Structure formats: C-alpha cells, structure tokens
C-alpha cells in the first residue's frame, strides 16, 4: 500500500507542477499581450507627437514667409535709406532670414528628438515583466 500511495502522490505532484507551469505560461501570455497593447498605445502617442511637431514646422514655414518677406523689404529699405548699397542691404536681409529660418527648423527638429520618442513606459514595463518571469520560473 505504501508504494502505491507514493506513486499516487507523485502523480498528483506532477499534475500540480504541470498545472502550475501551465498557469504560469498562460499568465505570461496575457502579460505579453498587455505589453503589446501598451506598446501600441505608446507608439500611437509618439506618432501624434511627431505629427504635431511636423505641423508646427509646416505652420511656421507657411506663416512666416509673408511676414518675413515684408520685414526683409523693410530692413533693406531702411539700410538703403541709411546709405548702404542695395546689394549689401539685400544680403544683410537674406542673412537675417536665414537665422530666423534656422531657429524655426531647430525648434521643429528638437521636438523630433529620438529620446523624446522612445517608448519609455513600454521598456520599463518589459524590464519588470522579465524579472517577474524569472521569478516565476525559479
């Protein structure tokens, strides 16, 4: 009777272990699916940020052109009235326009910085999940 009892207990233990392992794998699959959903949501948020940054770049480029042209004409006219030659005054106006355009592009590119677009929350959560799975396997 003792041997049969030991065999029965061993079978029950194996079933319990396999059930626990199955549950752990099932929970890991759910966890992984949650991480995929989190990554999708975070990626969508980052795409919206990129779209917003590109909108600012385009809006800045479109809206600044008329104002900048008029300001450059006024600057050139003021320089010519101050006694500067026409070519030099237009060159100074062009340099001012290049500085303004560079500032606008720098702001837009700064908003597209990859460090700001990385899925930080997903990466942090995946690190936690890795530690959790390691703990479950032990």
C-alpha positions in Angstrom: 0.0 0.0 0.0 2.8 2.4 0.8 4.4 2.1 -2.7 1.0 2.7 -4.4 0.3 5.6 -2.1 3.8 7.1 -3.1 3.1 6.6 -6.8 -0.3 8.2 -6.5 1.2 11.2 -4.6 3.9 11.5 -7.2 1.3 11.6 -10.0 -0.7 14.2 -8.1 2.5 16.3 -7.6 3.3 16.0 -11.3 -0.2 17.2 -12.2 0.2 20.0 -9.7 3.5 21.1 -11.2 2.2 20.8 -14.8 -0.9 22.8 -13.8 1.3 25.5 -12.2 3.6 25.6 -15.2 0.6 25.9 -17.5 -0.9 28.7 -15.4 2.5 30.5 -15.4 2.7 30.3 -19.2 -0.9 31.4 -19.5 -0.2 34.4 -17.3 3.0 35.2 -19.2 1.0 35.1 -22.5 -1.6 37.5 -21.0 1.2 39.7 -19.7 2.9 39.7 -23.1 -0.3 40.7 -24.8 -0.8 43.5 -22.3 2.7 44.7 -23.2 2.0 44.6 -26.9 -1.2 46.7 -26.2 0.8 49.2 -24.1 3.5 49.4 -26.9 0.7 50.1 -29.5 -0.8 52.8 -27.3 2.6 54.4 -26.6 3.6 54.2 -30.3 0.3 55.9 -31.3 1.0 58.7 -28.8 4.5 59.2 -30.2 3.1 59.3 -33.8 0.8 62.1 -32.6 3.7 64.0 -31.2 5.6 63.6 -34.5 2.5 64.8 -36.4 2.2 67.8 -34.1 5.9 68.7 -34.5 5.6 68.4 -38.3 2.5 70.6 -38.1 4.5 73.3 -36.2 7.3 73.1 -38.7 4.9 73.4 -41.7 2.8 76.1 -40.0 5.9 78.1 -39.1 7.2 77.8 -42.7 4.0 78.8 -44.3 3.0 81.6 -41.9 6.4 83.2 -41.5 7.0 83.6 -45.2 4.8 86.7 -45.9 5.8 88.4 -42.7 9.4 87.7 -43.2 9.3 88.9 -46.8 7.8 92.2 -45.7 10.2 92.6 -42.8 13.1 91.9 -45.1 11.9 94.5 -47.6 11.5 97.0 -44.7 15.0 96.1 -43.5 16.5 96.5 -46.9 14.7 99.8 -47.4 16.0 101.1 -44.1 19.5 100.1 -44.9 19.3 101.7 -48.3 17.9 104.9 -46.8 20.8 104.8 -44.3 23.2 104.9 -47.2 24.1 101.2 -47.7 24.3 99.9 -51.3 21.3 97.8 -52.5 23.3 94.5 -52.8 24.7 94.8 -49.3 21.4 95.7 -47.8 19.7 92.7 -49.5 22.5 90.4 -48.4 22.0 91.5 -44.8 18.3 90.9 -45.1 18.9 87.4 -46.5 21.2 86.6 -43.6 18.5 87.7 -41.1 16.0 85.5 -42.9 18.4 82.5 -42.8 18.8 83.0 -39.0 15.1 83.1 -38.5 14.5 80.0 -40.7 17.3 78.2 -38.8 15.7 78.9 -35.5 12.3 77.6 -36.7 13.9 74.4 -38.1 15.9 73.9 -34.9 12.7 74.1 -32.8 11.0 71.5 -35.0 13.9 69.2 -35.1 14.3 69.4 -31.4 10.7 68.2 -31.0 11.6 65.2 -33.1 14.4 64.1 -30.8 14.5 60.3 -30.6 15.0 60.4 -26.8 11.5 62.1 -26.6 10.0 59.5 -28.9 11.3 56.3 -27.3 8.6 54.2 -25.7 10.0 54.6 -22.1 6.9 53.2 -20.4 6.9 50.0 -22.5 10.6 49.5 -22.0 10.3 49.9 -18.2 7.3 47.5 -18.1 9.1 44.9 -20.2 12.0 45.0 -17.7 9.6 44.4 -14.9 8.0 41.5 -16.8 11.3 39.9 -17.5 12.1 40.0 -13.7 8.6 38.6 -13.0 9.0 35.7 -15.5 12.4 34.9 -14.0 10.8 34.8 -10.5 8.1 32.5 -11.8 10.5 30.1 -13.4 12.5 29.8 -10.2 
